[in-house]
Amino acid sequence: MKHDLFSHRRARTAVVLAAAIALAGCETMSDRERGTAQGAAIGAVAGAVIGKATGGKAGTGAVAGAAVGAVAGNLWSKRMEDKQRAMERATQGTGIEVARTEDNQLRVNVPSDISFAVGRADLQPPLRPVLDQFAQGLDATTVVRIVGHTDSTGSDAINDPLSLERARTVSNYLQDRGVPAARLEIAGRGSREPVADNTTPEGRAKNRRVELFLREPAA
């Protein structure tokens, strides 16, 4: 009985400790550090539950779970974190959105007012220096997926090839800046993935966009 009580206390202590780490300093943590801490907290809880359910020591399970969770939570590498900060600085004030996705990619969302004119696939001048900075910030292994979008004006027969051509234009520009074609992927989504209301001019402008997703190659 004493052993079980001690085991429960160890599990509770490990879980509380991991949760405290996850919550402490959230305002000052980087995404990478926050992911590690949150992964540790989740892993501790899971480890404790699994360890106890399988007849093992709940406290030991919690500690092991916290360690595994910390590794799993730290999928956002230092290199990707540095890229995000560099892109945020390079695009500050442009309306371009830079964010980390749930699957640990870096998403750069370029709105229509600096990317493409209505019904066109040639780059507008404001986008060129942004792509120059983008190309310079890539390392030798980063993979880039470029996805073009349109608003709902027109049919799929028009929008689908237009969105793909927009992505191809960006890809070609990056290749001209030294990015190998083998590290570039393109796709066109037409009007199928809106981010705003297509019934207003403002919403349609947001939907006419190109997105660039950066990821590290699979190990």
DABELGI-V242088 format. One line per field, one symbol per residue. phi: phi as a letter, one per 30 degrees, with the letter a starting at -180 (. if undefined). psi: psi as a letter, one per 30 degrees, with the letter a starting at -180 (. if undefined). A space follows every 50 residues. Layout:
phi: ???
psi: ???
This chain:
phi: .dddddddddddddddddddddcdiedcddeddddddddddddddddddd eddciddddddddddddddddddcddddddddddddddddceicjdcbac ddciccccccdddbcbdeicbdddedddddddddddddcdbdccccbcbb dddjcddcddddddddddddedddddcjddddccbbabchcdbdcadddc edddddddabccccbdddd
psi: eeeeeeeeeeeeeeeeeeeeeefkgeffkleeeeeeeeeeeeeeeeeeee eefggakeeeeeeeeeeeeeeefhfjleeeeeeeeeeeefgkgffkkklk lfghljkjjjlffgdklkglgkkkeffefeeeeeeffkaffkkkkkkkll agkllefeeeeeeeeeeeeeeeeeefggkkefgkkllkgbgfilflkffl eeeeeefjlkkkkklklk.
